[in-house]
């Protein structure tokens, strides 16, 4: 284990340096960790630095991957009844029992058999004590490590394996060091991903303003130019299609045969709706702020609709 963790850090850093969407990055590193460390499940909770109330939530197993952005309160309400998640709050709030043999001094929780987790501590956390309710599938090795950023606790990573005796007190120190490296990579990749999205948006708005200024081209040609610009400005350009409808006429960059998700904004000219601009994902994508779309993408689409209104108004005179 000592030898594989530095190698994993390097491999994760290489993935982070690729220009890929955040959800794809988290999918790849989660799968890498599960495959390399032979865990049954990995859960990751990471605080979004630009929004105090939002967390990234990742749950990954051998055959599934879930990613969404959600508030901590909503997350706890939507999680299945899993006793392990009741440990998250004391770890995140730095309110764990430092005298317990199940915690390290940094607040990492570990046990080689969650079913034999101490009865006094289970009572303190409000966990089930009735042995009849302790089903065999609840037995697992469990390791929960907080992500530390200075004096802040900005999230956690939970490793679970249905095999007993996977972790030890000595082994947790290696995982704690690895988790802090992972936390730094997560912060850096998140910053890079946000910057890449903003650069794409600014490039789009610059090109859009040039189209708006062109008085010599027709409305139809203006719309087709704008449609070509839209997919590269969105998070998943390879599955993004755009459609603009003006006065009952549809314009699109390709025949739209599948629509898993759609974001749309009305085009308003002189207080009257004359059309709509739509961004369509042809495949299912993880949940973000508005379906699979970011708040910034909603704002960008509204700006596109406003610019289209200006173009339509000019071309109609």
Secondary structure, DSSP 4 states (H G I P E B T S, - for coil): -HHHHHHHHHHHHHHHTS---HHHHHHHHHHHHHHHHT-SEEEEEEE-TT-TTEEEEEEEESS-EEEEEEEHHHHHHHS-S-GGGGGHHHHHTT---TTSTTB-TT--EEES-GGG--HHHHHHHT----GGG--GGG--EEEEEEEEETTEEEEEEEEEESSSS---HHHHHHHHHHHHHHHHHHHHHHHHHHHHHHHHHHHHHHHHHHHHH--SS-HHHHHHHHHHHHHHHSTTGGGEEEEEEETTEEEESS-----SEEEEEEEEETTEEEEEEEEEESS---B-SBTTB-HHHHHHHHHHHHHHHHHHHHHT-
